[in-house]
Structures are given as structure tokens and as C-alpha cells.
Amino acid sequence: MALAATLALGACAETRTSESSGSYLDDTVITTKVKTAILEDPALKVMQIQVSTHKNVVQLSGFVDTPQMIARAGTVANRVEGVASVKNDLIVK
């Protein structure tokens, strides 16, 4: 029993190349919150912004219409609870 419990816990442990189930779920929640915040912002109602999160670091990618939208998207994402930092790779089309 003890060996089975140890192996089960070890399977959920974080490794250098992957994240634990808890970290993955946290990142998924952050991604959803950032996407919602972007869609709810009147200046950013844009479907061309992709959001991904890894270890609480949000990456924004895609296309926007103005440089101001790039800055605004970064600000909006950074205000979301749980976001450690934002990597803003948005491009003006």
C-alpha cells in the first residue's frame, strides 16, 4: 500500500519539462481569466489575441490594430489575479 501511494504521489510531481496537475489547472484558470478580461475590455474586444500560461507567466500573441492595443492588452493581463508576469508578443497588423 505504501509503495502504491508513493508512486501515485510521484506521478503528480512537477518535473523540469512538465508541470504538476495543480500547476496545470492554475495556469488554465489564469488563461481563462485573462481571455475573459481581454474580451470584456471595451478597447480590446478582439478575437485575434491568443493567451497561454505556463507557471503563472502569461504569453500574449496574435494581431491587434494599434500599438496602444498592445500596451492595453499587457496591462489588462497583468491585472489578473495570479499572473506573475506577461510576455507580450502581440503584433500590429
C-alpha positions in Angstrom: 0.0 0.0 0.0 2.7 2.4 1.0 4.6 1.8 -2.3 1.4 2.4 -4.4 0.7 5.7 -2.5 4.3 6.8 -3.1 4.1 6.1 -6.8 0.8 7.8 -7.1 2.1 10.9 -5.5 5.2 10.8 -7.5 3.2 10.8 -10.7 1.7 14.2 -9.9 5.1 15.7 -9.0 6.5 18.5 -11.1 9.5 17.8 -13.4 11.7 20.2 -15.3 9.8 19.6 -18.5 6.3 19.3 -17.2 4.1 20.7 -14.5 2.1 19.1 -11.8 -1.7 18.7 -12.2 -2.3 21.5 -9.8 0.0 23.9 -11.6 -1.6 23.0 -14.9 -5.1 23.7 -13.5 -3.9 27.0 -12.0 -2.5 28.0 -15.4 -5.7 27.0 -17.1 -7.7 29.2 -14.7 -5.3 32.1 -15.3 -5.6 31.7 -19.1 -9.4 31.7 -18.9 -9.4 34.8 -16.6 -7.1 36.7 -18.9 -9.1 35.8 -22.0 -12.3 37.0 -20.3 -10.7 40.2 -19.1 -9.5 41.0 -22.7 -12.9 40.3 -24.2 -14.6 42.4 -21.6 -12.3 45.4 -22.1 -14.0 47.9 -24.5 -10.7 48.8 -26.2 -9.7 45.1 -26.7 -12.8 43.2 -27.9 -10.5 41.3 -30.3 -10.6 37.6 -31.1 -7.1 37.7 -32.6 -5.3 37.6 -29.2 -4.1 34.2 -28.1 -3.4 33.6 -24.5 -1.3 30.9 -22.9 0.1 30.5 -19.4 3.0 28.5 -18.0 3.9 28.7 -14.3 1.8 31.8 -13.9 3.6 33.6 -16.8 1.1 34.7 -19.4 2.1 34.9 -23.1 0.0 37.1 -25.4 0.4 36.5 -29.2 -1.6 37.4 -32.3 -2.5 40.6 -34.0 -4.1 43.9 -33.0 -4.9 47.2 -34.8 -2.7 49.7 -32.9 0.3 49.9 -30.7 -2.0 51.2 -27.9 -3.8 47.9 -28.0 -0.6 46.0 -27.4 0.1 48.1 -24.3 -3.5 47.8 -23.1 -3.6 44.0 -23.5 -0.4 43.7 -21.4 -1.9 46.0 -18.7 -5.2 44.1 -18.6 -3.4 40.7 -18.5 -1.1 41.9 -15.7 -4.0 42.9 -13.5 -5.5 39.4 -13.4 -5.1 37.7 -10.1 -2.4 35.0 -10.2 -0.4 36.5 -13.1 3.3 36.6 -12.2 4.4 38.4 -15.4 3.3 38.9 -19.0 5.2 38.2 -22.2 3.6 40.4 -24.7 4.3 39.2 -28.3 1.4 41.0 -30.0 2.0 42.5 -33.4 0.2 45.4 -35.1 -1.3 44.2 -38.3 
